[in-house]
Amino acid sequence: MLITREVDYAVRVLRVLSDGNIASVREICDKEDISMSIAYKITRKMEKAGIIKSYRGTNGGYALRKSLDHVTLYDVIEVVDKELLITECLRHSYDCSRNQEADPCKVHMEFLRLQKLLTDEIKSKPLSMIF
């Protein structure tokens, strides 16, 4: 399991925007030490998901569209990476010879339990409580 650098950078982008102001990509990159190419990639994903909005023009940039009271780390992971799994065998498309319907794998069941705990915890705290 790995929270990717892209998720970390997405959280940093939101941290810059948490003051409620419009910030250009350059300002975001300077404040959070993020490369411009990754920042553009992340902001496009978060804008498409409705978390941030863009403003065009000379004073343009990005601002929050959604209150950080309603955005969790889970939401960011879902937008940037689609999912966070503690092991590959939890992926729906994964075919494991040791985990069959007639003979369920006890290790897989434990991974499922731990995955649920992790997911519930990541969903439990809005980013406004972290920043």
C-alpha positions as CSV (number, residue, x, y, z in Angstrom):
1,M,0.0,0.0,0.0
2,L,1.3,3.4,-1.0
3,I,-0.2,6.8,-0.9
4,T,1.4,8.1,-4.1
5,R,3.3,11.3,-4.5
6,E,0.5,12.6,-6.7
7,V,-2.0,12.2,-3.8
8,D,0.5,14.0,-1.5
9,Y,0.8,16.9,-4.0
10,A,-3.0,17.1,-4.4
11,V,-3.3,17.5,-0.7
12,R,-0.7,20.2,-0.8
13,V,-2.6,22.0,-3.6
14,L,-5.7,22.0,-1.4
15,R,-3.6,23.3,1.5
16,V,-2.6,26.3,-0.5
17,L,-6.2,26.9,-1.5
18,S,-7.6,26.4,2.0
19,D,-7.3,30.1,2.7
20,G,-10.2,30.8,0.3
21,N,-8.2,32.8,-2.2
22,I,-7.5,32.2,-5.8
23,A,-3.9,31.0,-6.4
24,S,-2.1,30.5,-9.7
25,V,-0.4,27.3,-10.4
26,R,3.0,29.1,-10.1
27,E,2.0,30.3,-6.6
28,I,0.9,26.8,-5.6
29,C,4.2,25.3,-6.9
30,D,6.3,27.9,-5.2
31,K,4.6,27.5,-1.8
32,E,4.5,23.7,-1.9
33,D,7.6,22.8,-3.9
34,I,5.6,21.0,-6.7
35,S,6.6,20.8,-10.3
36,M,4.3,22.7,-12.7
37,S,3.6,19.7,-14.9
38,I,2.3,17.6,-11.9
39,A,0.4,20.6,-10.5
40,Y,-1.4,21.1,-13.8
41,K,-2.2,17.4,-14.0
42,I,-3.6,17.4,-10.4
43,T,-5.6,20.5,-10.8
44,R,-7.3,19.2,-13.9
45,K,-8.3,16.0,-12.1
46,M,-9.6,18.0,-9.1
47,E,-11.4,20.5,-11.2
48,K,-13.1,17.7,-13.2
49,A,-14.2,16.1,-9.9
50,G,-15.7,19.4,-8.7
51,I,-13.3,20.0,-5.7
52,I,-11.7,23.1,-7.2
53,K,-12.6,25.6,-9.9
54,S,-10.5,27.5,-12.3
55,Y,-10.5,31.2,-13.1
56,R,-9.1,32.3,-16.5
57,G,-7.2,35.5,-17.3
58,T,-4.4,37.5,-15.9
59,N,-5.6,37.2,-12.3
60,G,-6.7,33.6,-12.9
61,G,-5.8,30.5,-11.0
62,Y,-7.6,28.0,-8.9
63,A,-9.9,28.2,-5.8
64,L,-11.9,25.8,-3.8
65,R,-15.3,24.9,-5.2
66,K,-16.1,22.5,-2.3
67,S,-15.6,23.3,1.3
68,L,-12.8,21.3,2.9
69,D,-15.3,20.4,5.6
70,H,-16.7,18.1,3.0
71,V,-13.5,16.8,1.4
72,T,-11.6,13.9,3.0
73,L,-8.2,12.3,2.2
74,Y,-10.3,9.4,0.8
75,D,-11.9,11.8,-1.7
76,V,-8.5,13.0,-2.9
77,I,-7.2,9.5,-3.3
78,E,-10.3,8.5,-5.3
79,V,-9.9,11.5,-7.6
80,V,-6.2,11.1,-8.1
81,D,-5.5,7.4,-7.9
82,K,-9.0,5.8,-8.1
83,E,-8.3,3.4,-5.1
84,L,-6.0,2.7,-2.2
85,L,-5.6,-1.0,-1.5
86,I,-3.4,-2.6,1.1
87,T,-2.8,-5.6,-1.2
88,E,-3.3,-6.5,-4.8
89,C,-5.6,-9.5,-3.9
90,L,-8.3,-7.0,-2.9
91,R,-8.6,-5.8,-6.4
92,H,-11.9,-7.0,-7.9
93,S,-10.2,-8.3,-11.1
94,Y,-7.5,-10.2,-9.2
95,D,-7.9,-14.0,-9.5
96,C,-6.4,-15.8,-6.6
97,S,-6.2,-19.6,-6.6
98,R,-6.1,-19.6,-2.7
99,N,-9.3,-17.6,-2.3
100,Q,-12.2,-19.5,-3.8
101,E,-15.9,-19.2,-3.0
102,A,-16.0,-22.8,-1.8
103,D,-12.8,-22.4,0.2
104,P,-12.3,-18.7,1.3
105,C,-8.8,-17.6,2.2
106,K,-8.5,-16.5,5.9
107,V,-5.6,-14.2,5.1
108,H,-7.7,-12.5,2.4
109,M,-10.5,-12.1,4.9
110,E,-8.1,-10.4,7.3
111,F,-6.9,-8.1,4.6
112,L,-10.5,-7.2,3.9
113,R,-11.1,-6.3,7.5
114,L,-7.9,-4.2,7.7
115,Q,-8.8,-2.5,4.4
116,K,-12.2,-1.5,5.8
117,L,-10.6,-0.1,8.9
118,L,-8.2,2.0,6.8
119,T,-10.9,3.2,4.5
120,D,-13.2,4.1,7.3
121,E,-10.4,6.1,9.0
122,I,-9.4,7.9,5.9
123,K,-13.0,8.9,5.3
124,S,-13.6,10.0,8.8
125,K,-11.8,13.3,9.0
126,P,-12.3,16.3,6.7
127,L,-9.3,18.1,5.4
128,S,-10.4,21.2,7.2
129,M,-9.4,19.4,10.4
130,I,-5.9,18.6,9.1
131,F,-4.9,22.0,7.7
